[in-house]
Amino acid sequence: MLQATDSASRAQLPDPATAAETPSKFVYRWWSIGFIVVITVATLVLCPIYLWRYGLTKAEFAFFLFYALASSFSITLGYHRLFSHAAFKAAWPVRFFVLFFGGAAFEKSAMAWSALHRLHHRHTDTDRDPYNIKRGFFYAHVGWVMVEIPRYDYSNIRDLARDPLVVHQDRHYKLWSHVSGFLVPLLIGAWIGGWAYAILFPVAARIFLVLNSAFCINSIAHTFGDRPHDHHSSARDHWLGVLLTNGEGYHNFHHRFPRDYRNGVRWYHWDPTKWLIWMLARLGLASDLNRVSDERIQNSTHHQ
């Protein structure tokens, strides 16, 4: 699975050190490769067969959709904008929700995810970028999780170490991810539609879709699209990335202004993550929403 290694030592936050470069010779993570192959075959081969023979009831489809959206938004709203970029603050029920369903996505703990993502922003398109697009589209999309990444300096997440929930999820990531990603969807799914449905849809297909939608930001959004705010960055705005990732596809804007809670800055931009954060703020569950001034945004487009 795509879970972090050595979480106990990482949570202790070692002294700052120079980040290691990605080696030219890869050491493959066969467990991760096997996991990806299994969920891919289950989703692309077995799920269509199941749908052709049995279909899905409304309850089965609703549960699958809820769990997929909960996992996906926990990555975009929680792991990305809340934890990695501190674009806003959230009350503990929101943090618990995104840590629980974020674990179900099997994209590492929030601390590990954030540490790697901050390295990506700091060292974009270099050998210190964990998912460097210059190593190829496939590597940036999914190849990077199939190989061992050198032990990076995790002192860039000292702020997250002050949150007991985040630290607990990191130190006990296997517990969080297996309960949220396997146990709960399997038990509820089996109760709703049987074991075959539970294994194929709220587990395998959900994980496959959530993983690949998130990976599209590393691949599609660094290859195709426009660069209206930073012409020198490989990050781009692309409509497909926008649709697949709850609004994360406005990636050129995001790389220029990473602490803005919005990725789609215009009111008409498709950014449901932004709208959800705004709604949480209206409910008193989120605060301190960071916004870049209109003047700075306009200057970024005029000075290309």
C-alpha positions in Angstrom: 0.0 0.0 0.0 1.0 3.6 -0.4 1.6 4.1 3.3 4.5 6.0 4.9 7.5 4.3 6.4 9.2 4.9 9.7 6.4 7.1 11.0 7.6 7.0 14.6 11.0 8.6 13.8 9.3 11.1 11.4 6.9 12.3 14.1 9.9 13.1 16.3 11.0 15.6 13.6 14.8 15.3 13.2 17.0 18.3 12.9 17.0 20.0 9.5 19.2 18.3 6.8 19.7 18.7 3.1 17.1 16.8 1.2 18.4 13.8 -0.7 18.2 13.6 -4.4 16.1 11.0 -6.2 18.5 8.2 -7.2 19.1 7.4 -10.8 18.7 3.7 -10.1 15.4 2.9 -8.6 14.6 0.4 -5.9 11.1 -1.0 -6.6 8.4 -1.2 -3.9 6.9 -4.5 -4.9 4.1 -4.3 -2.3 3.0 -1.0 -3.7 3.2 -2.3 -7.3 1.1 -5.3 -6.4 -1.5 -3.2 -4.6 -1.8 -0.9 -7.6 -2.1 -3.8 -10.0 -4.8 -5.5 -7.9 -7.0 -2.4 -7.6 -6.5 -1.6 -11.3 -7.6 -5.0 -12.5 -10.5 -5.1 -10.0 -11.7 -1.7 -11.2 -11.2 -2.0 -15.0 -12.0 -5.7 -15.4 -14.1 -7.1 -12.5 -16.3 -4.1 -11.8 -17.6 -3.9 -15.4 -18.4 -7.6 -15.2 -20.2 -7.1 -11.9 -22.2 -4.2 -13.3 -23.2 -6.1 -16.4 -24.4 -9.1 -14.4 -25.9 -7.4 -11.3 -25.9 -3.6 -11.6 -26.0 -1.4 -8.5 -29.0 -0.5 -6.4 -29.5 3.1 -5.4 -28.2 2.3 -1.9 -25.1 0.6 -3.3 -24.4 3.5 -5.6 -25.0 6.1 -2.9 -22.6 4.4 -0.4 -19.9 4.1 -3.1 -20.4 7.8 -4.1 -20.3 9.0 -0.5 -17.1 7.1 0.4 -15.4 8.1 -2.8 -16.2 11.8 -2.3 -15.3 11.7 1.4 -11.9 10.2 0.5 -11.3 12.6 -2.4 -12.3 15.8 -0.5 -10.2 14.7 2.5 -7.2 14.8 0.2 -7.9 18.1 -1.6 -9.4 20.0 1.3 -7.6 18.3 4.2 -4.2 16.9 3.2 -3.6 19.6 0.6 -5.1 22.9 1.4 -5.4 22.5 5.2 -2.3 20.6 6.2 0.2 21.1 3.4 -0.4 24.8 2.8 -2.2 26.0 6.0 -4.6 27.9 3.7 -7.2 28.0 6.5 -7.8 26.7 10.0 -10.3 24.0 10.8 -12.1 22.8 14.0 -11.2 19.4 15.3 -14.3 17.6 13.9 -13.2 18.7 10.4 -9.6 17.7 11.0 -10.7 14.3 12.3 -13.0 13.7 9.3 -10.3 14.5 6.8 -7.7 12.4 8.7 -10.1 9.5 8.8 -11.2 9.5 5.2 -7.8 10.7 4.0 -6.3 7.5 5.5 -8.9 5.6 3.5 -7.3 6.9 0.3 -4.0 5.2 1.1 -1.9 8.2 0.1 0.3 8.1 3.2 -0.4 9.9 6.5 -1.2 13.6 6.5 2.3 14.4 7.8 4.1 12.3 5.2 1.9 13.6 2.4 2.5 17.2 3.5 6.2 16.8 3.9 6.5 15.4 0.3 4.2 18.0 -1.1 6.1 20.9 0.5 9.3 19.5 -1.0 7.5 19.4 -4.4 6.7 23.1 -4.1 10.1 24.1 -2.9 12.0 22.0 -5.4 9.6 21.8 -8.4 11.1 20.1 -11.5 14.4 19.2 -9.8 15.8 15.9 -8.5 14.5 16.9 -5.1 11.0 17.0 -6.3 9.4 13.7 -5.2 7.2 13.5 -8.3 9.4 15.4 -10.8 7.6 15.7 -14.1 11.0 15.8 -15.9 11.3 12.1 -15.1 8.3 11.5 -17.4 4.6 11.5 -17.4 4.2 8.0 -16.0 6.7 8.6 -13.2 5.0 11.8 -12.1 1.6 10.2 -12.2 2.2 6.8 -10.4 5.7 5.7 -11.0 7.1 7.6 -8.0 5.0 5.5 -5.6 6.4 2.3 -7.1 10.0 3.1 -6.1 11.7 3.8 -2.8 12.1 7.6 -2.2 15.2 8.6 -0.2 14.7 9.6 3.4 13.9 13.3 3.1 14.1 15.9 5.9 10.8 16.0 7.6 11.5 19.2 9.6 9.4 21.1 7.1 6.3 19.9 8.9 7.1 21.1 12.5 3.8 23.0 12.5 1.8 19.8 12.0 3.6 18.2 14.9 1.7 20.5 17.2 -1.6 18.9 16.3 -2.2 15.7 18.4 -4.7 14.3 15.9 -2.3 14.6 13.0 0.6 13.1 15.0 -1.6 10.2 16.1 -2.7 9.4 12.6 1.0 9.4 11.5 2.2 7.2 14.3 -0.7 4.8 13.9 -1.2 5.1 10.2 -1.8 1.4 9.6 -4.6 1.5 12.1 -6.3 4.6 10.7 -5.9 3.5 7.0 -7.0 -0.1 7.5 -10.0 0.8 9.6 -11.2 3.6 7.4 -10.0 2.1 4.1 -10.9 -1.6 4.5 -12.8 -2.5 7.6 -15.6 0.2 7.6 -16.4 0.1 3.8 -16.2 -3.7 3.8 -18.6 -4.2 6.7 -21.1 -1.5 5.6 -20.7 -2.5 1.9 -21.4 -6.2 2.7 -24.4 -5.2 4.8 -25.8 -3.1 1.9 -24.9 -5.3 -1.1 -22.9 -8.3 -0.2 -19.2 -9.1 0.0 -18.5 -9.0 -3.8 -19.9 -5.5 -4.0 -18.1 -4.4 -0.9 -14.7 -5.6 -2.2 -15.1 -4.2 -5.7 -16.8 -0.8 -5.3 -16.4 1.0 -1.9 -12.9 -0.6 -1.6 -11.1 -1.3 -4.9 -12.8 1.0 -7.3 -13.0 3.9 -4.8 -9.2 3.6 -4.0 -8.4 3.4 -7.7 -10.4 6.5 -8.6 -9.3 8.6 -5.7 -5.6 7.7 -6.2 -5.6 8.4 -9.9 -7.6 11.6 -9.7 -5.0 12.9 -7.2 -2.1 11.7 -9.4 -3.5 13.7 -12.3 -2.3 16.8 -10.6 1.3 15.5 -10.7 1.0 14.5 -14.3 -1.7 16.2 -16.3 -1.4 19.5 -14.5 2.3 19.6 -15.1 2.1 18.7 -18.8 -1.0 20.2 -20.4 -2.8 23.5 -20.2 -2.2 27.2 -19.7 0.2 29.2 -17.5 -1.5 32.5 -17.0 0.2 33.4 -13.6 3.7 32.0 -13.9 5.1 31.2 -17.4 8.3 29.7 -16.0 6.5 27.0 -13.9 5.7 23.6 -15.3 2.4 23.8 -13.3 -0.5 24.5 -15.6 -4.3 25.1 -15.5 -6.2 22.4 -17.3 -9.9 21.7 -17.4 -9.6 18.0 -17.1 -7.5 18.2 -14.0 -10.1 20.7 -12.6 -13.0 18.2 -13.1 -11.1 15.2 -11.8 -9.7 16.7 -8.6 -12.4 18.9 -7.0 -10.9 22.1 -8.5 -7.2 21.4 -8.0 -6.5 21.6 -11.7 -6.0 25.4 -11.5 -2.4 24.4 -10.8 -0.5 27.3 -12.3 -2.4 29.7 -10.0 -1.8 27.4 -7.1 2.0 27.2 -7.6 2.1 31.0 -7.8 -0.1 31.5 -4.7 0.0 28.2 -2.8 -1.5 29.6 0.5 -4.7 30.8 -1.1 -7.6 28.6 0.0 -8.9 28.9 -3.5 -7.5 27.2 -6.6 -10.2 28.5 -8.9 -10.0 32.1 -8.0 -12.9 33.4 -10.0 -16.4 32.8 -8.7 -17.4 30.8 -11.8 -14.3 28.5 -11.7 -15.2 24.9 -10.9 -13.7 24.5 -7.4 -16.0 22.6 -5.1 -13.1 22.3 -2.6 -13.1 26.1 -2.3 -16.9 26.2 -1.9 -16.8 23.5 0.8 -14.2 25.5 2.8 -16.3 28.6 2.4 -19.4 26.7 3.7 -17.4 25.3 6.7 -16.4 28.9 7.5 -20.0 30.0 7.5 -20.8 27.2 9.9 -18.0 28.2 12.2 -16.0 25.1 11.5 -13.2 26.9 9.5 -11.5 30.2 9.9 -8.6 32.4 8.8 -9.2 31.7 5.1 -6.2 33.0 3.2 -6.9 35.0 0.1 -4.4 36.7 -2.3 -5.4 40.2 -3.2 -7.0 40.9 -6.6 -4.2 43.3 -7.3 -1.5 40.7 -6.9 -3.4 38.3 -9.1 -3.8 40.9 -11.8 -0.1 41.7 -11.6 0.8 38.1 -12.0 -1.1 37.9 -15.3 0.2 41.2 -16.6 3.9 40.5 -16.0 4.2 37.3 -18.0 
